[in-house]
Amino acid sequence: MGDHFWPAMYPGLIVGILYGLSLRGVFNTVVAALGGLVGAAIAYAGLIAVDLNDGLPSVIGLIVAAFIGAYLLTNIAQRFRGSHAKS
């Protein structure tokens, strides 16, 4: 990763979009994509701080943090919106 911030955000965007699509709806997809980006950005900062920026552990960290970010942001948005995922 190093100084390549935006390429490190791609896993967050992909994971967020996939999670949002699993919930159905454009609103959920957009919110989950934003949450995935936020989660990946936080993971990026943390991984750079501990100098763990190359290899599989950094990719796993980005993906896990992106999923957590997408999950949390969609839950918060659905509470404000007053709706739940379609089943």
C-alpha positions, 0 to 999 in steps of 0.5 A: 500500500505505502503511499497509494491511498486510492488503490487501497480503497478499491477493496472497500468500494467493492465489498461495500457495493456487494454488501449493499446489493445483497440488501437490495435497493439503490439506497442500501448500495450507495450507503454500503459503498460509502461505509466500505470506503470509510472502513477501508480508509480507517484500516489503511491508516491503522495498517500504515501506522503499524507498518503492515502495508504489504501482503495478505494481512493488509488485504484481509484487514482492508476487506474486514474493515470495509465489511464492518464499515458497510454493515455499520453505516447501513444499519445507522442509515436504516434506523434514520430512514426507518426501514429494514432490508427487504427479504 
